[in-house]
């Protein structure tokens, strides 16, 4: 199949045809992740009619959903762009995925990461041959990444913005809707909105009656604010244990797709995120980072009553967390 970057802009949202073409084009490069029905522990406190399904994207290569978008973005580069290399900004999961995808494509990655990023994630990036550049904050890391684009001619592989990223994450929605039929709702973690945009676009085009909820940390709620104001928003400060969801602003494409296909964005506290981690660990034996527990936190918190008796899927988005940090968050 031939493919150019221009093909990505044929629609203002990821169509099912584009999502299916992306899945075909990237066959074998990422894993089709499993689903599992959660039946024990805290879900037994819900209505007996409630079904909870986990889409286990934390079993993806590189440990998170980010690989799908990174592979799709780099696959669109021509030989000259591959020779110049790529750059990305991330607190970890996106950086690891770009490092992996760059190595697989035979190009070089420079990664701008905040100093507070997990040492395990930084080490994983370097193990893939990427060069890691540390900045004081996530805002500084984004600025550093933009300078590398200007100074070195590298291509920015954005952590959440753009059609190529959304087409990559839409493959998750395709898989989920094939794996679990007749879903009433899907809950998706939101950082910048790249995951929610792709998943929601696929889900809604396959089953329009299925509700799609985004969930953000209260201390990193740019998308919720954007839904409320009707325009992209920028945060003065990001304050959450879910560093993978700490996007400092929304951007036009991902916001527009989320606004079209996501029914609502809800907020959860850091305490609720930690409790979600605890339940996933105790009941399902999953070591989930805070971002991966966001959907669980939303189901057990702000969405509990509305989804009573429903057939619900939770996107468990990824988990790259070291044992010390995991234990610290649960202590």
C-alpha positions in Angstrom: 0.0 0.0 0.0 1.4 3.4 -0.9 1.1 6.2 1.6 2.1 9.8 1.9 1.8 12.3 4.7 -0.8 14.2 2.6 -3.2 11.3 2.8 -3.5 11.9 6.5 -5.3 15.3 5.9 -8.1 13.9 3.6 -10.6 14.4 6.5 -10.9 16.6 9.5 -11.2 13.5 11.7 -10.0 9.9 11.5 -12.4 8.0 9.3 -12.9 4.3 9.6 -11.3 3.7 6.3 -8.2 5.6 7.4 -8.1 3.7 10.7 -8.3 0.4 8.9 -5.7 1.4 6.4 -3.4 2.4 9.3 -3.9 -0.9 11.0 -3.1 -2.7 7.7 -0.1 -0.5 7.0 1.4 -1.1 10.5 0.6 -4.8 10.7 3.1 -6.6 12.8 4.7 -3.4 14.2 2.4 -3.1 17.2 0.4 -5.7 19.1 -3.3 -6.2 19.1 -3.8 -5.9 22.9 -6.3 -8.1 24.7 -9.5 -7.3 26.6 -10.4 -8.9 29.9 -13.7 -8.7 31.9 -13.2 -7.5 35.5 -15.4 -9.6 37.7 -13.9 -9.6 41.2 -13.1 -7.1 44.0 -14.3 -3.5 43.8 -16.5 -4.1 40.7 -18.7 -6.4 42.9 -19.8 -3.2 44.7 -21.4 -2.0 41.4 -24.8 -3.1 40.2 -24.8 -6.8 39.3 -25.9 -5.8 35.8 -22.8 -3.7 35.2 -20.1 -5.2 33.0 -16.6 -3.8 33.1 -14.1 -4.7 30.4 -10.5 -3.6 30.4 -8.7 -2.9 27.1 -5.1 -3.7 28.2 -3.0 -1.4 26.2 -0.4 -1.5 28.9 0.6 -4.8 27.3 1.6 -2.9 24.1 5.2 -2.9 22.9 7.0 0.0 24.8 4.3 -0.3 27.5 1.7 2.1 26.2 -0.7 3.1 23.5 1.7 5.8 22.3 3.5 3.4 20.0 0.6 3.3 17.5 0.7 7.1 16.8 4.5 7.2 16.8 4.8 4.4 14.3 2.2 6.1 12.0 3.9 9.5 12.1 7.4 8.1 11.4 6.0 5.8 8.6 4.9 9.0 6.7 8.4 10.5 6.6 10.4 10.6 3.3 14.0 9.6 3.1 15.3 13.2 3.5 13.3 13.6 6.7 14.4 10.3 8.1 18.0 11.3 7.4 17.5 14.5 9.5 15.9 12.6 12.4 13.0 13.2 14.6 12.4 15.0 17.9 9.7 14.5 20.6 8.7 16.0 23.9 7.3 13.8 26.6 7.4 12.9 30.3 8.0 9.3 29.3 5.6 7.1 27.4 5.6 9.0 24.2 9.4 9.4 24.4 9.9 5.6 24.8 7.6 4.9 21.8 9.3 7.5 19.6 12.7 6.1 20.5 11.5 2.6 19.6 9.8 3.7 16.3 12.7 5.8 15.3 15.2 2.9 15.7 12.8 0.6 13.8 12.7 3.1 10.9 16.4 3.6 10.9 16.4 7.2 12.0 17.6 9.0 15.1 15.6 10.6 17.8 16.3 13.4 20.2 13.9 13.5 23.2 13.1 16.6 25.3 12.0 15.4 28.7 11.3 17.1 32.1 13.8 16.3 34.8 11.2 14.8 37.0 10.5 12.1 34.4 10.9 8.5 35.7 14.5 7.2 35.5 13.1 4.0 34.2 11.6 5.8 31.2 14.7 7.8 30.5 16.8 4.6 30.6 14.4 2.9 28.2 14.7 5.8 25.7 18.5 5.6 25.8 18.4 1.8 25.5 16.6 2.4 22.1 19.5 4.6 21.0 17.8 8.0 21.5 19.5 11.1 22.8 17.7 12.4 25.9 17.8 16.2 26.7 16.4 17.2 30.1 14.5 20.4 30.9 13.2 21.9 34.1 9.5 21.6 33.3 7.2 20.1 30.7 6.7 23.6 29.3 10.5 24.0 28.9 10.7 20.6 27.3 8.1 21.6 24.7 10.0 24.8 23.9 13.3 22.8 23.6 11.7 20.4 21.2 10.5 23.3 19.0 14.1 24.7 19.0 15.4 21.4 17.7 13.0 21.5 14.9 14.1 25.0 13.9 17.9 24.5 14.5 18.4 20.9 13.2 15.5 20.4 10.7 14.2 17.5 12.6 10.6 16.4 12.4 8.5 16.8 15.5 6.6 13.7 16.4 3.9 15.4 18.6 2.7 13.6 21.6 -1.0 14.2 20.9 -1.7 16.5 18.0 -2.5 15.7 14.4 -4.3 13.3 12.0 -1.5 10.8 11.9 -1.5 10.4 15.7 -5.3 10.1 15.8 -5.3 7.6 13.0 -2.9 5.5 15.1 -4.9 5.6 18.2 -8.1 4.9 16.3 -6.8 1.4 15.7 -7.5 0.8 19.5 -11.1 1.7 19.0 -11.3 -0.6 16.0 -9.9 -3.5 18.0 -12.1 -2.8 21.1 -15.4 -2.7 19.1 -14.5 -6.0 17.5 -13.5 -7.6 20.8 -16.5 -6.5 22.9 -19.8 -6.1 21.2 -22.7 -3.8 22.2 -20.8 -1.5 24.5 -22.8 1.2 26.2 -19.8 3.3 27.2 -16.0 3.7 26.8 -13.9 5.6 29.2 -10.6 7.0 27.9 -7.7 8.9 29.8 -7.0 12.3 28.4 -3.7 14.2 28.4 -3.6 16.3 25.3 -6.4 14.3 23.6 -4.6 12.2 21.0 -5.8 8.9 22.5 -9.3 10.1 23.2 -9.6 11.6 19.7 -8.7 8.4 17.9 -10.6 6.0 20.1 -13.7 8.1 20.2 -13.8 8.7 16.4 -13.6 4.9 15.8 -16.1 4.0 18.5 -18.7 6.6 17.5 -18.5 5.8 13.8 -19.0 2.1 14.5 -21.6 2.5 17.3 -23.0 6.0 17.5 -25.1 5.2 20.6 -22.1 4.2 22.6 -21.1 7.0 25.0 -17.4 8.1 25.1 -16.1 9.8 28.3 -12.7 11.4 28.6 -11.1 11.6 32.1 -8.5 14.0 33.2 -6.6 14.7 36.5 -8.0 17.8 38.2 -4.5 19.3 38.2 -4.1 18.9 34.4 -7.5 19.6 33.0 -6.9 21.5 29.8 -9.3 19.4 27.8 -12.2 19.8 30.4 -11.5 23.6 30.4 -11.6 23.6 26.6 -14.9 21.8 26.5 -16.3 24.4 28.9 -15.0 27.4 27.0 -15.3 26.1 23.5 -11.7 26.9 22.6 -8.2 25.6 23.2 -6.9 26.3 26.6 -3.4 26.6 28.2 -2.6 25.8 31.8 -0.4 28.0 33.9 0.6 25.0 36.0 0.4 21.2 35.8 0.0 19.5 39.2 -0.8 15.8 39.2 0.7 12.4 40.0 -0.3 11.3 36.5 2.6 12.8 34.7 1.6 11.0 31.5 -1.6 13.1 31.4 0.2 16.4 32.2 -0.3 18.1 28.8 0.0 21.9 29.5 -2.5 22.8 26.8 -4.9 21.6 24.1 -4.3 22.1 20.4 -6.8 22.7 17.6 -6.9 19.3 15.8 -7.2 17.0 18.8 -9.6 19.3 20.5 -11.8 19.5 17.5 -12.0 15.7 17.1 -12.6 15.2 20.8 -15.3 17.8 20.8 -17.0 16.1 17.9 -16.9 12.5 19.2 -16.3 12.6 23.0 -19.5 13.1 24.9 -18.1 14.5 28.1 -14.8 15.0 29.9 -14.8 14.4 33.7 -12.1 15.2 36.3 -10.6 12.9 39.0 -8.4 13.8 41.9 -4.9 12.4 42.6 -6.5 10.4 45.5 -9.0 8.8 43.1 -6.1 8.0 40.7 -4.2 6.3 43.5 -7.3 4.3 44.6 -7.7 3.2 40.9 -4.2 2.0 40.9 -4.8 0.1 44.1 -7.9 -1.6 42.8 -6.2 -2.6 39.6 -3.3 -4.0 41.6 -5.3 -5.8 44.2 -8.2 -7.2 42.0 -6.6 -7.6 38.6 -2.9 -7.9 39.5 -1.9 -5.1 37.2 0.9 -2.6 37.9 -0.7 0.5 36.5 0.8 3.9 36.5 -1.6 6.7 37.5 -2.6 7.6 34.0 -3.6 4.0 33.3 -5.8 4.0 36.3 -7.7 7.1 35.2 -10.6 5.3 33.6 -11.0 3.1 36.7 -11.0 6.2 38.9 -13.7 7.8 36.7 -15.9 4.7 36.7 -15.7 4.4 40.5 -16.1 8.2 41.0 -17.9 10.7 38.9 -19.4 8.2 36.4 -20.5 5.6 38.9 -24.2 6.3 39.0 -24.5 7.2 35.3 -23.0 3.9 34.2 -24.8 1.7 36.7 -26.0 -1.4 34.9 -24.1 -0.6 31.7 -21.6 -2.5 29.6 -18.5 -0.4 29.9 -14.9 -0.6 28.6 -12.0 1.1 30.3 -8.9 2.0 28.3 -5.9 1.0 30.5 -3.6 3.2 28.5 -0.1 2.0 29.5 2.3 1.5 32.4 6.0 2.5 32.5 6.6 2.9 36.2 9.4 1.7 38.4 8.8 -0.4 41.5 9.9 2.4 43.9 7.5 5.0 42.5 4.6 2.5 42.3 5.1 1.6 46.0 5.4 5.3 46.9 2.1 6.2 45.2 0.3 3.4 46.9 1.8 3.8 50.4 
